[in-house]
Amino acid sequence: MLRRKAYPQRPCFVTLAPADPASLRSFPSPQAAGIERLRDLRRISSGPDGVAYDALLDADGRRVELRRLLGPARSDPRRQALAQRLRLIELLGLPAVRRVVLSCLEGEAPAVALEAAGQTPLTASTDDGRRLLGVLVEAASCVDAAHHLGLYGVDLRPEAITLRDGVPRLDFSGLAVDALRGLETDTPRAPAPTQAGAGDDPRLADLRSLAGLIAWALQQPAVAAYCQDRSHRETARLNQLCSAASGTISDPPAASRFARCLEALLADDPPPRVASAGGASEIAVTPLAADGTAEVANLAPPSQAPRGREPQVGDRLGRFRIEAKLGEGGMGAVYRAADLASGEPVAVKVLSQRAMLRGNALQRFQKEARLLASVNNPHVTNLIEVNDEDGLHYLVLEFVDGVDVRCLLDHRGADRGADRGGGPLREAAALSIAADVARALVDAHQRDIIHRDIKPDNILLVGARADHADELPTPRAKLTDFGIARHVDQSESLALTMAGGMIGTPVYMAPEQCRGGGDAGPPADVYALGVTLFEMLTGRTPFESDDPMKLVGMHCFEPAPAVRRLNPLVSEAAEQLVAKCLQKHAGDRFADAAHLLRELDAMQRGEPSTVAVRPLLPGHDPTRVLSNQMTWELRSPPERVWPYVSNTERLNRAIGLPPVEYRVERDPQGAVRRWATVRLAGMAMSWEEHPFEWVEGRRMSVLREFTGGPFQWFVSTVELERTPEGGSVLRHEVRILPRNALGRWIAKVETGAKCRRSLDKVYTRIDQTLAGQQENKSDAFEAPAKLDRGRLDRLARRAAALAAQGVESSLVDRLSQHLAEAPAQEVAQIRPVALADKLGLDEGAVIDACLLGAAQGLLRMEWDVLCPTCRVAADSKQALKQLSAHTHCEACDADFRSDLAGAVELVFRVHPEIRNTSVGRYCVGGPWHAPHVVAQLRLEPGERLELELELPAGDYLLRGPRLPGAVPLRVQPSGAPSQHEFALEAAADPKRTVALRAGKQLLTLDNRYDVQQIVRIEKTIPRGDVLTAARAAALPRFRELFPGEVLDSGNTISAEQVSLLTTAIPEVDHLYARHGDAQGYAVVERHLRVLESTIRAGRGEVVKVVGEGVMAAFDDVGDAVRSALAIDAALAADPITSNLALAIGVHRGPAIVTTSNDRLDYFGAVARQALALPTAAGVGVTLTEPVAADPLVDALLARLTCVGETLTLALPGRPAQLAQHFSIDTRVPDDC
């Protein structure tokens, strides 16, 4: 046995005072004051989480690394998680881990300063194999010590590790501040320090990274040579550990095993170690098998000797300080503890030393941790941490401040003087508790996990006390103790049960559990929950005996007593539900928790409706309804068919329906209601158009209630279903309730063969168009339009005038063909960016052609104001002067700012002298009008509805026009439940992000308002096919052709995010003095032309000339930076401007847009800062921090041939603006 000085392990038990919040030093203020303490800043890198700078701390002259948080890292959840990480780093306190020097996570400019990295990259220190292996020992020991504190997420890429005096400098901050780390998959983003992850061991990422680091080191020649002269056995063992950590096993080797193995390699020649107060540790060399290999299963760490005592109050396990003992059972004890990282109370479940003597106890304990990690549910006491300290194994769970149901039942039994058993609960409370337990089990059962020990003792009531818990209107329950849970397909031997034995609590066990044999599935949990519900309703269990074997027989053979015989106050429905749960045969019970939950919800709040019965119809006699269901089999899949069949605006016109006149009114409750009028079959008809309801790619429906005429109401429903061959079955059903005999006759005519023929024509054309979409460019709804000879001649003459203005002939031909043949609805609203994409033409050329076309009488201009919620035009104006600062969207019943940079779009329509486009409106509010909406549903007051979705990973919003706010939804690959219930009520918190698992989701929407609610699930992907007013108004062609298109005098409108490029000639006085005014101005004028052409080529537009410089606006910050870097090359290529030194700045942020000197101009703090930027920075290209930190900009900067300099500039309203400055000879790579 070798004894070597190992990296210090933190002691298992430490008496520790409460964490001092001041232990993390802070910047005194969020912005300037913090920066003023740092000098000599130099930008190092940027990534998804922000920007890293090398800086000098003026307090003591130390160099530090400042990390400024930007983007998602500034969100409140990320800041909270980071604060906990920083506290854990302080608790860790290891010399090789970079400590936190300063931190400020509040305010608008959160930042963290770490100790500086080492001077020497690890990748440049590979010539000494012994020292490199010593670095690996330090790294492995640091990872092991961090894991004992529950700190995960060290950056172990070789290029990320540096050395200072031979000691590694490791980064545990978890911040991705370099582009490479943000893109890599080998070093995943660290989970929040208080969450164990969902399903995955949180150590895995670190251990795989550690294995990758060691594998890299073993490939270095110096290490390979060193190992060749040492123990082949330890080298082989090290390779086996790396393979095990990199594989898919669920219990990878701990970091300490890597450290011991590495130390064994260095046993005869140890490198110098960091001085520390640690003690010695034993290094056990586990022998290999005879063939020199080892099985992965044998890589588990050897059992450690148990300590002599259990944890005591004041002791510390990892980062958790023990505060009180809550209870004790056969497997161990449960303690209340404080999480020193967050200050929150937690429950710590410690495996007892007595239980450790049983061979399967540790396996069962570890299995509970794995199952809890995979079941993430608000009704389960979720796992926070699983760890061990010197042989003590423990789980850390969320702390539930309340009592369990057993305590509540016993207390009520004592109140009523019962000799045996407890007192019954109110039926409403019992059903509510049972429903919460069922919710806890839904995701577990979907993952084929069964709890196997459901009983009152394992159900905690949040915030309850035994003396008044039953008084809570809806006690919220959490299920705990998954210690004997298992997967359905897991054998009983793996379930740690002896052959023929049984596991669970006999009083609550299902017959199949009692019999053993491993055939217990989700119905076994249903049975146990039924026994628990029986006890909550009656105060006793259905079967009682002191003899376990007699209890087994009763479960298997005796019928359960009727609930109402023991408690007549229980409803008949509750009695029947319990009886079904307690059936002897599993197949006669509810199949799983989801089926049971539906029944419980129906009993408590009524049967939830489903999308399949939408829309909800007014009361009627079903025998009087006329319906016609038509079916088509299409060759294309639903996702390709949906954009066409959901385009009701085009579809209604194509099948021959007349245009509709719409009006909007507000009812007494303040809700917006839409009314429509049309002439059909020679009669005027009016109706209320209820909101469309749909689920993207699957179903849509609409209800129209008539105010008079031959019909009472009309419903149209379209459904799509995927076929095994990859096509679609389209079902279109029309239902009409006639008001009288005339209505019945008209309905039969309009919904019969005539309706079938019209729809068949359109659906067949859509199918044919999709089947040959690559070759056939025809419209999917109708044949090409035909103009008369006179209009064709007029079109040709005006198109020729367009060509005479310099527009390419091929573009003129394509545009002319589109204006002549495209459907009227498409030429009534021409969006140039979308048209360029459809025709496969250059975007800038199409925009220019449309502007010239408007001047030549081919087109007319209009300004659409897009609602940011529904993303459709809430208003349309003929001129910019008609715009106001705010616009009201009737569909969403909401006001919004008329953002010129995002909400106001320039559109065109064909000139009426070329073609009549007075087509009217055929439909509003359908799915096509809101392509970002995944689902839209209408809920009546008090209605509950189940919505099944299949959302891929991404960010979504749940909102409605009458709801107080939008609820963020985060759909992620794993680590989240697949079900969630949304209570639509005033008390709901709209800011809390709801996590869901990707794949299939089941959402329950409960409208607790006394008014109807429209609920939408929306994608958060922004539109990229809009020609904004800000961009259009800055186009030279636009200003040349339409100088009168400006905002009304005195009217200001915001631009939420605009990128501004500004220039200045720092030595302009010297230019004029040297060349004279005339020649000097010629140089200035020529340079302005070069700037304008370069900026236009980069998709930007010059807004104004300021002195000898310009201000240009860009929609995309990447375009602005590329243009800034390209300007120097453009000036150098011109002989007149080749010697001109220019200062260029790029800034980004919100601005105010108004009319100045008869043209649009930008004002506000960002505009002032942008104008001052070139003069403050001097010759070169200067990018402010919001610009340089953009991921695409950062990737561009990484490919430049020079290194930028970090400047701290004094700009108007921002005295310490960080910026990146590049010399003027910077060149843009050819492939940028």
Secondary structure, 3 states (H helix, E strand, C coil): CEEECCCCCCCCCCCCCCCCHHHCCECCCCCHHHHHCEEEEEEEEEECCEEEEEEEECCCCCEEEEEEECHHHHCHHHHHHHHHHHHHHHHHCCCCECCEEEEECCCCCCEEEEECCCCEEHHHCCCCHHHHHHHHHHHHHHHHHHHHCCCCCCCCCHHHCEEECCEEEECCCCCCCCHHHHHCCCCCCCCCCCCCCCCCCCCHHHHHHHHHHHHHHHCCHHHHHHHHCCCHHHHHHHHHHHHHHHCCCCCCCCHHHHHHHHHHHCCCCCCCCCCCCCCCEEECCCCCCCCCCCCHHHHCCCCCCCCCCCCCCCCEECCEEEEEEEEECCCEEEEEEEECCCCCEEEEEEECHHHHCCCCHHHHHHHHHHHHHHCCCCCECCEEEEEEECCEEEEEEECCCEEEHHHHHHHHHHHCCCCCCCCCCCHHHHHHHHHHHHHHHHHHHHCCEECCCCCHHHEEEECCCCCCHHHCCCCCEEECCCCCCEECCCCCCCCCCCCCCCCCCHHHCCHHHHHCCCCCCHHHHHHHHHHHHHHHHHCCCCCCCCCHHHHHHHHHHCCCCCHHHHCCCCCHHHHHHHHHHCCCCHHHCCCCHHHHHHHHHHHHHCCCEEHHHCCCCCCCCHHHCEEEEEEEEECCCHHHHHHHHCCHHHHHHHCCCCCEEEEEEECCCCCEEEEEEEEECCEEEEEEECCCEEECCCEEEEEEEECCCCEEEEEEEEEEEECCCCCEEEEEEEEEEECCHHHHHHHHHHHCHHHHHHHHHHHHHHHHHHHCCCCCCCCCCCCCCCCCHHHHHHHHHHHHHHHHCCCCHHHHHHHHHHHHHCCHHHHCCECHHHHHHHHCCCHHHHHHHHHHHHHCCCEEEEEEEECCCCCCEEEEECCHHHCCCEEEECCCCEEEECCCCCCEEEEEEECCCCCCCCCCECCCCCHHHCCCEEEEEEECCCCEEEEEECCCCEEEEEECCCCCCCEEEEEECCCCCCEEEEEECCCCCCCCCEEEECCCEEEEEEECCCCCEEEEEEECCCCCCCCEHHHHHCCHHHHHHCCCCCCCCCCEEEEEEEEEEEEECCCHHHHHHHHHHHHHHHHHHHHHHHHHHHHHHCCEEEEEEECCEEEEEECCHHHHHHHHHHHHHHHHHCCCCCCCCCEEEEEEEEEEEEEECCEEEEECHHHHHHHHHHHHHCCEEEEEHHHHCCHHHHHHHHCCCCCCEEEEEEECCEEEEEEEEECCCCCCCCCC
